[in-house]
C-alpha cells in the first residue's frame, strides 16, 4: 500500500469522522468541533489515503499553531487499524512538527492516553518527553492523559561543497 498526504478541508469531514469514531469510540470529537478545527486559520490538518483510492481516508492528524506563537499543540492523530505499523503516524507527526517550526513554534505539546503504549512509544521515539499527567483527562473512560513536550530544534544546514 502506497499512501499520500494532503491538507484536509471541510470536504473531508465525513471521512475524518469515520476514522475518529473507529479509533476513539468512547471519546470521539463532535462533528461541530472537528469542522471548527478544519476551518480554523491557526490549524493544519492532514489526511492520508491510498494512492489508488484517494477518497478512502486511512488517517488524519491535526496541529494548532498560530503563526509566531512559541508553542504548538498536536490536536489528534488517528490511523485506521488496517494501515497501522507502517510508519504513517510517524510521518504525520513529523510533518506537523515541521509545520509548527515553519510557523515559529519552538516547542510542541500533545496529550496521549496512558493506556495507549503504542502511541507513547512513537512519541518517545520522536523525542517527546513526558512532563505531566492530567488525571481523568479522557472522558467518559476517566483515563489519565500523559502530557508530552518536544523542543523543536532549528533545522541544520551545511554549506554546499564542490563546484
C-alpha positions in Angstrom: 0.0 0.0 0.0 1.4 3.3 -1.1 -0.1 6.3 0.7 0.0 10.0 0.2 -0.7 13.0 2.4 -2.6 16.2 1.6 -4.1 19.1 3.5 -7.5 18.3 4.9 -10.5 20.5 4.2 -14.1 20.7 5.4 -14.9 18.4 2.5 -13.0 15.6 4.3 -15.3 15.9 7.4 -17.2 12.7 6.8 -14.1 10.6 6.2 -12.3 12.1 9.2 -15.3 11.5 11.5 -15.5 7.9 10.3 -11.8 7.4 11.4 -12.5 9.4 14.6 -15.3 7.1 15.7 -13.5 3.9 14.7 -10.3 4.9 16.6 -11.8 6.8 19.5 -15.2 5.1 20.0 -15.8 6.4 23.6 -14.4 9.9 23.3 -14.6 11.0 19.7 -14.8 14.7 18.9 -18.1 16.0 17.7 -18.7 16.9 14.1 -19.0 20.5 15.1 -15.7 20.6 16.9 -13.9 18.9 14.1 -15.5 21.2 11.5 -14.3 24.1 13.6 -10.8 22.7 13.6 -10.7 22.2 9.9 -11.9 25.7 9.3 -9.5 27.4 11.8 -6.8 29.5 10.2 -4.5 28.6 13.1 -4.7 24.8 12.5 -3.4 22.5 9.8 -4.9 19.1 9.4 -3.6 16.4 7.1 -5.2 13.3 5.7 -3.6 10.2 4.3 -5.0 8.0 1.6 -4.0 5.1 -0.6 -2.9 6.3 -4.0 -5.4 4.0 -5.7 -8.3 5.2 -3.6 -8.0 9.0 -2.8 -11.5 9.2 -1.3 -10.8 6.4 1.2 -9.0 8.1 4.1 -6.6 6.0 6.1 -5.5 8.5 8.7 -5.6 12.2 9.8 -3.7 14.4 12.1 -4.1 18.0 13.3 -1.9 20.8 14.6 -2.8 24.0 16.4 0.0 26.5 15.8 -0.8 30.2 15.4 1.9 31.9 13.3 4.5 33.5 15.5 3.5 31.7 18.7 6.3 29.9 20.6 4.1 26.9 21.4 2.0 24.5 19.3 -0.2 21.5 20.0 -0.8 18.3 18.2 -4.5 18.0 18.5 -5.1 14.5 17.2 -3.5 11.6 15.3 -5.6 8.7 14.2 -4.8 5.8 11.8 -7.3 3.1 10.8 -6.3 -0.3 12.1 -5.6 -1.8 8.7 -3.0 0.9 8.0 -1.1 0.8 11.3 2.5 -0.3 11.9 3.7 1.1 8.5 5.1 4.5 9.6 2.1 6.5 8.7 1.6 8.1 12.2 5.3 8.8 12.4 5.2 10.6 9.0 2.1 12.6 10.0 3.7 13.7 13.3 7.0 14.6 11.7 5.1 16.7 9.0 3.2 18.5 11.8 6.4 19.2 13.7 8.0 20.7 10.6 4.9 22.8 10.1 5.0 24.1 13.7 8.7 25.0 13.2 7.8 26.9 10.0 5.1 28.8 11.9 7.7 29.9 14.5 7.0 27.4 17.3 9.9 26.3 19.5 8.1 23.6 21.4 5.1 21.4 20.7 2.8 19.6 23.1 0.4 16.7 23.0 -1.7 14.6 25.3 -1.8 10.8 24.9 -3.9 8.2 26.8 -1.8 6.5 29.4 -3.4 3.2 28.3 -2.0 3.6 24.7 1.6 2.3 24.9 2.0 2.2 21.1 1.3 5.9 20.7 3.5 6.7 23.7 6.4 4.6 22.2 6.0 6.5 18.9 6.2 9.9 20.7 9.1 8.7 22.8 11.0 7.7 19.7 10.4 11.1 18.1 12.0 12.8 21.1 8.9 13.9 23.1 9.3 13.8 26.9 6.6 13.3 29.5 6.1 16.4 31.6 2.9 15.9 33.4 -0.2 13.8 33.8 -3.8 15.1 33.6 -5.9 12.9 35.8 -9.1 11.7 34.2 -8.4 13.7 31.1 -10.1 11.3 28.7 -13.8 11.0 29.4 -16.1 9.2 29.8 -13.5 6.5 30.4 -11.8 8.5 33.1 -8.3 7.7 31.7 -5.4 9.8 32.5 -3.6 11.8 29.8 0.2 12.0 29.7 1.3 15.5 28.6 4.3 15.3 26.3 6.6 18.0 25.0 9.1 18.3 22.2 11.6 21.1 21.9 11.7 22.0 18.2 15.3 22.2 17.0 16.3 24.6 14.3 16.9 22.9 11.1 20.5 22.0 10.5 22.0 23.0 7.2 25.5 22.6 5.7 27.2 24.6 3.1 27.4 23.1 -0.3 30.7 21.5 -1.1 32.3 21.4 -4.5 31.7 23.3 -7.6 
